[in-house]
């Protein structure tokens, strides 16, 4: 098995009898045509940085509290505190967390939204994630996060996308719903994260508040009233109004990562696999929170012309077991075997990608991206696809955290399609364009 080191150079390691390598990717363990590998063989190659515990009080709460206090003092004519300017720098744990790119980016987005209206009250924010670096783990793998690659200039919000009044109301809701005492006391050595932190959450009280009603009723049927409420709330949320600048910043981060990291992945024929992937390749993304997508629905979303097909999984998928007893990695390997059978002319591979910056960059730039239901880490790349590339996102009520996520798309976007696999007998007839009922 070959591992790529942090400088982009491949180093040979012990070859296991179950793994045949067809490509070497910086920040990835890669497996091509071979017998089923022992998952422990791959797991032993990785030495992940410890997932950092977050501060008990998240940055958006700190910002909201300072902003609301100083705004109220200004409006009442009271002098501002003598300590002057309040500047909040993002928690390093948010920057370094390789396991939760979406919730980490949402925290950064929240800080920038508040900063846009709080500056005049002497309250500012910067994420500074580009200054945060991982310590070496000894596995010669790249654990760079997409947060560390996110542009320091942040979101472009000068066009009045969010108003002060709107942020005031959102901040009041966040602060009133936050239990400081509980958050502070919940941190312990066994679980360094505070009680408010949910790694699989796709909502944020500032960026993208969700409906309080469940989308599925007691009979396990879709509650259309709740779904409509969620859709309307999504389109009026800051995320629904600023998704174009999010797309732009994500594409910029993907391009930056590509420029700074020379490709070291090669197909079985010796060609540049990543270049082929961008021209006519497909990525199927699976993470520890995903659920199995029927194979026929997987292959119907892979163009017959695809020259490369990569099943891309995150490190947590390697050891994750889903609620039905199926192991994430075993499902990924079964997808690999199936697409190889159905697409014999494509160069198919399975990769465990340790860097969320690499994974995000490739998902954004690949010609075709398929996100299995519940794949939280796939959502932002899917909505940020480059021109002339396409994404299909599977949805299911069994993964309510990602269901209806794209309701903020108020207009059709041909690059992104959402497929309800609960209803799909034939995915070709049930795929809907994002933003449509």
N, C-alpha and C positions, 0 to 999 in steps of 0.2 A: 504494500500500500504506500502510495506517495502522498506526502503532505506538503503543502505550500507554506513557506515561512513568511514572516511578516514583512520581508523585503521583496516578496514576490518570486523567490527562487525555490524550485522544487528540491526536496531532500528525500532520499530514499529511506524508508523504514522497513521493518520486517513485513514480508508479504505473507498474508494468510492464504490458505488453500481455497477459501470460499470467495475471494474477491479478485476480480480481474479488472484492472484499471484501464479505462480508455481515455481519460482526460485528467488533467491536473488543474485545479482552480484555486487561486489565492483565496484563502479563508474557507476552503471546502474540502470535504472528503468525498471522493467520487467513485462510483461503481458503474460499470457498464455490463455488457453481456456476461453472465456468470451464473453459477448455481446460487441458490439463496444463501446470503452471507449470514454468519452468526452475528446478531446485533451487538453482542458483547465485544466482538473484535473491533467494531467501529467505535463503540463507546469508550474503549480503553485508549484510543488514540487522542481523545479530547480531554483537556483539562480546563474546563470553563472557569472564567473569573467568577468569584462568588457574586450572586445576584445581590446588589447592595440594598440595604434597608433605607427607606425614605424618611425624611424629616417628619416628625409628628404633625407639624403644621405646614401644609403645602404652600408653595409660593403664591398661588392665586388667592388663598385666604389671607396671607400676610398683606398682599397688595390691596385686596378689597377692604380690609380693616383700616389700613392707613389712608386709602383713597376716600372712603366714606367719612372718616373722622375729619380729615382736612377739608374736604368739600363742605361739610356741615359748618365747620368753624369759619370758613371763608364766607359762606352765605349769611351767617349770623353776624358777621363783622368782627369776630374774635381774632386776635393775633394767632398766627401759626406757632407751633412749638419752637422753642429756641434751638432745638437740635437740628433744625433746618431740613435739608434734603433727605428723603428716604429712598434708597436704592436697593432693590431686591435682585440678587443674582440667583439663578436657578440652582436648585439642589444638585450637587454632583451625582447623586444616585440616579436622578432622572436622566442625566447625560450618559451615564455609563451602563444603564440597564439594557442589556442585549436581549432580554426576554420579552419586553413589552414596548415595541416601537410605537404603536398607535397611542396608547395611553400616555407615553412619555412625550410624544409630539403634541398631543392635546394639551398637556400642561404648559408646554412652551407657547402654543397658540394662545392659551388663556392669558398668560403673562403679557403677551404682545397686544392683545385686545384691550386689556385694562390699561396698559402703558399709553395707548393711543389717546385716552381721555384723561388720564391722571397726571400727565406731565405738568400741566399748568398749576397743579396743586403741590408740586414738588415731590411727586411719587413716580419713580421710574423703574424700569425692569430691563435686564438683558439676560439672555440664556448662557452665553459664554461657553457653550459646550465644545466649541472648537478648541478651547484651551485645556480641556480635560482629556487625559490619556490613561489608558489601561496599563497596569504593570504587566510585564511578561509573565505568562503562565507556564512556560517551558514546553508547550506543545507545538510551537512554531506555527500556530494558526493566528489568523487575523480576527479579532473580536471587535473591530470598529463598529460603532453604532451609527444609524442614520441620523440620530440627534447630533452626533459630533460632526457630521457632514452638512447639517442644515445651515443655510446661509446666515452669517452673523447679522446681515442687514435685516433679516426677519421678513414678516409679511408686509405687503404694501397695503396700508389701510388709510392713506391720505385722502381717498375719494369720499370719505364720509360713510363708509360701509357700515360702521357701527356708531351709534350716537351716545352721547354722555348719559342721557336719560335711560337708554336701554341698558348700558353697563351698570348704572346705579341699581336698577331693578334686579339684574342678574346677580350682582354682588350681594345685595340684600338677601336674596334667596339662598345663595351659597353659604353666607355667614350664619343665617338662621338655621340652616340644616346641618351645620357642622358642630360636632360636640368636641370642643377643645380638650376637656377633661378626659373624656373617653379615649381620644386619639393619643394623648400623652401617656396615659396609663397602660395602653394596649401593647406598647413596645416591650419585647422581652428577648432574651438571648436565643430562644428557640424559634421565634418568628420576629425578625427585625423590622418588618413592615407594620405600620399602624393599622388599626381596624378599618379605616375608611378605604384602604387601598384594595382595589379589585383588578388583578392583572388582565382579566378578560373583558373588562368594561369597554363599551364602544360609545359611551355617553360622557358628557362633562357639563357641570352646572353652568359654566360660562360659555363654552364653545358650542356644545350640542346637547342641550337638555332633552331628555326623553319624556314620554308620557308616563304618568304614574299608573296607568291602567295596563294590565297584561294584554298582549296582543292575541292570546288564545284563551277561550273561556273554559269553564269547568268540563265541558263535553269535548275538549281538545279540538274545538273548531275555531276558526279565525273570527275574532270579534271585529266586525267591519267598522263599528263606531270608534273603537280604540285605534284601529289602523288609520282611519281618516283623521282622527285627532293628532296622531303621531305625524302624519304627512304634513298637515298644516303647520304644526309646531316646528317641524324640521325645516320647512321652507322659509320660515320667518326667523329661525335661529341665526346667530352670527355665522356659523359654519355654512348654512345654506346661502348666505349672501356673499361670503368671501371665498367660496370654493375655487374660483378662478385664480385668485392669488395663491392659494394653497397648491393648486396644480402647477403653477409657474415655479414656485419655490421648490417643490418636489422634483420637477424636471431639472431645475438648475442643480440641485444636490446630486441627482443621478449623473448628469453630465460632468460635474466636478469630480465625482468619484471615478468615473471612467477615465478622465484625463490624467488623474493622479496615480492611477493604478494600472500599469500596463497589463494587458490580458495575457494570461498564462494557461488558458484552457485550449485543448486541442481535441478534435474529433478523432475517431479511429482511423481516419485517412490522413491525419496529420494537419488538417486545415484548422484555421482559427475558429473554434466552436462558438465563441461569443459573437463574432462578426456574422457567422451564419445564422445564429439565433436571432439577431436583429433583422436580418433580411428575410428569412423564411423559417423561423424556428418557433417552438412552443414551449412554455413553462407551465407545469401543473404544480400548484403550490399546496402544501399540506403542513399544518402545524399541530401542536399538542391539543388544541381546542377544536380541531376539525371533526367532521363526521364523514363516514364513507359515502361516496357518491356512486350510484350504480355505474358499472363499467360502460354500459352502452351510452350513457349520458356523457361520460368522459370522452370517449372516442368521437362522438358526434360533434364535439366542439374543437377537435383537432383537425385542421385542414389537411386533406389528403396529400397536399404538396409539401407539407412540413419536412424539412431536411434534418432537423434535430428536434428531439422531444426530451425535455429534462423534467424529471420529478424532483422538485426542490423542497426539502424539508428543513425545519430548524432543529437545533440540538435537543430541545425538550421532547420532540417527537420520537427520538431514539428510544426513550424509556417510558413513554406515556402509554397508558392503557385506557381505552374509552369505556363508557358505561356499559356497553354490550359485551365487554370482555375482549374485544378485538384490540390488538396492539397497533398503534399508529404506524410504526415502522413496517410491520408486516403488511398492512394495507398498502403502504407506499410501494413496497416491493411487488405486491400483486398487481398494482397499476402498471408498474414497469413491465412485467411479463405480458400483460394484456396489450399494452400499446405496441410492444415489440411484435406481437402476433398480428395485430391489426394494421400496423404500419411497418411492414418488413423493410421498406426502402429508407426509413428514417434511422438516424443514429440516436438511439434511446439510451438514457443514463439516469441514475439516481444519485443525487448529491445531498449531503448534509452540509449546509452553509452556515458557518459560525458568525459571519459578519452581517448584521442587518443592513449595513450600508451597501455591501455587495449584493445581497439578495434584493433589496429595494431597487437599486440601480438596474439590475438585470430584468426584474419584473416590469419596470417602466419601459425599458427599451426593447424587450422581446416583441417579436411580431404578434404573437398570440399569447395571452395569459388566461389560465383557467384557475379560479379560486374555488376550492371545495367549500361546502357550507361550514360556517363557524371559524373559518380561517381569518382571524382578526388581523394578523400581520399583512394580509393581502389586500385589505380594503383601500388604503391610501394609494398604493401603487396602481390598483385597478382604475381608480378615478383620475390618475395622473398620467395615463398612457401618452406616449409621444404620437405625433401626427402619423397617420397611416399604420397605426398598430391598434390592437383590439383586445378587449377583456370580456370574459364571461364570468359572472359571480353566481355560484349556487346559493340558494336560500332554503331554509327549512325551519319549521316551527320548533324543531328539536334543538335548534341553536338560535334562541330568541335574541341573543346579544348582537347577532349580525343581521337578523331578519329586519327588513325594511330600512336598512342603514342608508340606502341611497335615495330615500324620499326627499332629500334636499335638492335633488336635481329637478328643478321646476320645468325644464324643457328637455326635449329628447336629445340624447347624445349617442350618435351611431357607434361611437367607439366602445361604449360600455353597455352590456346587456346583462339582465338579471334573470335567472331561471329559478322558478319555484319547483324544487324537485319533489315536494309533497304531492303536487298535482300532475307532475310530468309522467305521462306514459311514454310519450315520444317527445324528447326535448326539442326536436325541431319544430314542433307545433305549439310549444308552450313557452318558449323563450320570449320575454318581453323587453322592450327598450326601457332603460332606466327613466324614472319620472312619470311613467304612465300607469294608470290604475290597473 
